[in-house]
Each structure stands twice: as structure tokens, then as C-alpha cells.
Amino acid sequence: MSYAWVILLVSSLSLLGIVLLKTRGWMQFVKYAALNLVVAGFVLYFLRFLDVEFLNIAINPYTIFTLGVLGLPGLGLLVALNYTLF
């Protein structure tokens, strides 16, 4: 059963790669996504530097990705999750 998921993942990633390579603005998309992730990492580092108790969010790939994709609502989500879980 797990081979079917791996085949589905590989085929969907290769189709996504083909679509991105055929479009003209794929490099701009990659730059924009990388910039968002870097800025999200700096924002999380700055929040850890402030050392406020409710803004003490762990810096890991999941939180950086969440903040990079969702932006300010993602920060609210991470703060709410951190407040309710810990």
C-alpha cells in the first residue's frame, strides 16, 4: 500500500515540476517562496530574541513553513497553538 503513495507523490511532484518549467515566471515564484521562508525564519528568531513568554515559539522547519505560507495569520495560529498546548 505504501508503494502506491510513493508513486503518487513522485508523479505529482514531477508533473508540478513540468508545469513550473513550462511557465515563464517559475523562477520568480521560487525566489518569492525562498524570500518568504527566509523572512519567516528571521521573524521567528526576532520573536525568540524578545523573550516574551507567550511569543516563545520554537524555530523548526514546520513553524518556518507555516509562517512563510500563511503570513500574519500563521503567526496568530502559532501563538494560539503555543498558548493552548504549552
SULTA-V583275 format. One line per field, one symbol per residue. psi: psi as a letter, one per 40 degrees, with the letter a starting at -180 (. if undefined). A space follows every 10 residues. Layout:
BEGIN
psi->???
END
This chain:
BEGIN
psi->dddddddddd dddddddddd ddidfddddd dddddddddd dddddddddd fhdeeghihi dddddddddd bddddddddd ddddd.
END
